[in-house]
Amino acid sequence: MKKHKLSVSLEPLKSKIKFFEPMKKHTSLKVGGPAEIYFQPSDLDELGLFLSNIDNDIPIFWLGRGSNILVRDGGISGVVISSSLISKKIEKIDNNSIKVGANVPCTMLAKQCIRWGMAPSEFFSGIPGSIGGALAMNAGAYGHETWERVDSVKIVDRLGGYHTRKPSEYKINYRSVVGPPDEWFISANLIFDPNKSSSLEKQKEMLSKRKNSQPLGKPSCGSVFRNPEGNFAAKLIQDSGLKGFRIGGAHISTKHANFIINDQKASAEDIERLINYIQKKIIEKFDIQLECEVKIVGNL
Ligand SMILES: Cc1cc2nc3c(=O)[nH]c(=O)nc-3n(C[C@H](O)[C@H](O)[C@H](O)COP(=O)(O)OP(=O)(O)OC[C@H]3O[C@@H](n4cnc5c(N)ncnc54)[C@H](O)[C@@H]3O)c2cc1C
């Protein structure tokens, strides 16, 4: 792994910086080699100080709650910024809109919005990531997506500057968001539908559907593949007879074929090999290229 140096002006942040922090501690798949430099700011001032003092050529990876990443065993070169201590507030703006910090868990957002009667918000309930991660992925469930609700976002750039952006500045698709490079979400203003009211019943129904169809509570990253147009990745994998198929410490869930479970101390390599194997089999059988929803990052 390439060694990067930090400037002496970052001395005051010494206690917030770790070197070679194992990423397996920070991902829902429970795999991943070390982050060369792992920075966890306590507030936006520390974040600004850090960003304005690191060299331009140091790569930065932004970590949310780690529920949609596969970090390779060789770890991540450069800096990983964990935002878990900042941007954790939800504020009501008016009866239909809120401002939410990027590190608020989606589950907490759903809970609060349902309490305030704002809908549709129930779909956020079972998504284990942060709002920042949901914005980066256009996370969604049961026919709804994060960006349907976005009025504006606040971002921080590589130099520590803050800007407000509108949805029109992003290319937004199913589980995919492309915006200006080297910018990260700090908060979002969301608008809910004034003609709809939230429902605890609907939330319960969604959570119970999830519980019945997904292997919750086991190390996974949720759906590994995006659904190809007009089809379902899980159905294609199931119809290929791959449920339960194992490589090393990881196997394809017998409950939901689009989930890979790390049940026997898998390496990231086991999981990536399993991903490649599934893709190869689905091309052979159906001539369909499955694309990863999970973000594979780091060094082999
Ligand atoms: C059991 C289970 C169920 C799941 N169910 C669903 C589901 O129903 N629907 C769904 O869409 N997803 C689902 N997921 C996947 C995952 O929870 C979502 O993709 C979530 O939005 C990821 O958020 P995170 O904070 O964990 O992001 P991370 O996994 O930490 O990061 C994912 C990507 O987002 C980027 N990112 C994170 N925070 C920011 C930020 N503030 N600014 C810019 N970029 C950022 C990261 O750099 C990375 O590229 C599930 C996962 C699990 C484990």
The ligand as a MOL file (V3000), in Angstrom:
LIG
                    3D

  0  0  0     0  0            999 V3000
M  V30 BEGIN CTAB
M  V30 COUNTS 53 58 0 0 0
M  V30 BEGIN ATOM
M  V30 1 C -29.7140 -6.0470 5.4290 0
M  V30 2 C -29.5910 -4.9340 4.4260 0
M  V30 3 C -30.7330 -4.4660 3.7910 0
M  V30 4 C -30.6390 -3.4470 2.8460 0
M  V30 5 N -31.7690 -3.0000 2.2330 0
M  V30 6 C -31.6960 -2.0090 1.3110 0
M  V30 7 C -32.8760 -1.5260 0.6490 0
M  V30 8 O -33.9900 -1.9520 0.9010 0
M  V30 9 N -32.7170 -0.5570 -0.2760 0
M  V30 10 C -31.4990 -0.0290 -0.6010 0
M  V30 11 O -31.4310 0.8580 -1.4590 0
M  V30 12 N -30.3790 -0.4590 0.0170 0
M  V30 13 C -30.4400 -1.4240 0.9620 0
M  V30 14 N -29.2910 -1.8500 1.5910 0
M  V30 15 C -27.9870 -1.2790 1.2180 0
M  V30 16 C -27.5460 -0.0450 2.0300 0
M  V30 17 O -28.1200 -0.0340 3.3280 0
M  V30 18 C -27.8920 1.2440 1.3040 0
M  V30 19 O -27.2560 1.3140 0.0430 0
M  V30 20 C -27.4690 2.4860 2.1230 0
M  V30 21 O -27.9860 3.6310 1.5020 0
M  V30 22 C -25.9540 2.6410 2.2500 0
M  V30 23 O -25.7040 3.6160 3.2420 0
M  V30 24 P -24.3890 3.5790 4.1460 0
M  V30 25 O -24.4300 4.7500 5.0460 0
M  V30 26 O -24.2300 2.2700 4.7830 0
M  V30 27 O -23.2810 3.8010 3.0310 0
M  V30 28 P -21.8550 3.0850 2.8850 0
M  V30 29 O -22.0570 1.6150 2.6830 0
M  V30 30 O -20.9530 3.5070 3.9640 0
M  V30 31 O -21.3740 3.7330 1.5130 0
M  V30 32 C -22.0020 3.4170 0.2820 0
M  V30 33 C -21.5210 4.4190 -0.7740 0
M  V30 34 O -22.0250 5.7100 -0.4380 0
M  V30 35 C -20.9610 6.6370 -0.2890 0
M  V30 36 N -21.3260 7.5650 0.7930 0
M  V30 37 C -21.7070 7.2450 2.0590 0
M  V30 38 N -21.9980 8.3750 2.7460 0
M  V30 39 C -21.7860 9.4150 1.8860 0
M  V30 40 C -21.8980 10.8370 2.0010 0
M  V30 41 N -22.2840 11.4310 3.1350 0
M  V30 42 N -21.6040 11.5840 0.9060 0
M  V30 43 C -21.2130 11.0080 -0.2520 0
M  V30 44 N -21.0670 9.6830 -0.4190 0
M  V30 45 C -21.3560 8.8940 0.6410 0
M  V30 46 C -19.7350 5.7950 0.0560 0
M  V30 47 O -18.5410 6.4720 -0.2900 0
M  V30 48 C -19.9990 4.5690 -0.8030 0
M  V30 49 O -19.6090 4.8030 -2.1300 0
M  V30 50 C -29.3630 -2.8840 2.5420 0
M  V30 51 C -28.2210 -3.3460 3.2030 0
M  V30 52 C -28.3240 -4.3600 4.1500 0
M  V30 53 C -27.0740 -4.8170 4.8680 0
M  V30 END ATOM
M  V30 BEGIN BOND
M  V30 1 1 1 2
M  V30 2 1 2 3
M  V30 3 2 2 52
M  V30 4 2 3 4
M  V30 5 1 4 5
M  V30 6 1 4 50
M  V30 7 2 5 6
M  V30 8 1 6 7
M  V30 9 1 6 13
M  V30 10 2 7 8
M  V30 11 1 7 9
M  V30 12 1 9 10
M  V30 13 2 10 11
M  V30 14 1 10 12
M  V30 15 2 12 13
M  V30 16 1 13 14
M  V30 17 1 14 15
M  V30 18 1 14 50
M  V30 19 1 15 16
M  V30 20 1 16 17
M  V30 21 1 16 18
M  V30 22 1 18 19
M  V30 23 1 18 20
M  V30 24 1 20 21
M  V30 25 1 20 22
M  V30 26 1 22 23
M  V30 27 1 23 24
M  V30 28 2 24 25
M  V30 29 1 24 26
M  V30 30 1 24 27
M  V30 31 1 27 28
M  V30 32 2 28 29
M  V30 33 1 28 30
M  V30 34 1 28 31
M  V30 35 1 31 32
M  V30 36 1 32 33
M  V30 37 1 33 34
M  V30 38 1 33 48
M  V30 39 1 34 35
M  V30 40 1 35 36
M  V30 41 1 35 46
M  V30 42 1 36 37
M  V30 43 1 36 45
M  V30 44 2 37 38
M  V30 45 1 38 39
M  V30 46 1 39 40
M  V30 47 2 39 45
M  V30 48 1 40 41
M  V30 49 2 40 42
M  V30 50 1 42 43
M  V30 51 2 43 44
M  V30 52 1 44 45
M  V30 53 1 46 47
M  V30 54 1 46 48
M  V30 55 1 48 49
M  V30 56 2 50 51
M  V30 57 1 51 52
M  V30 58 1 52 53
M  V30 END BOND
M  V30 END CTAB
M  END
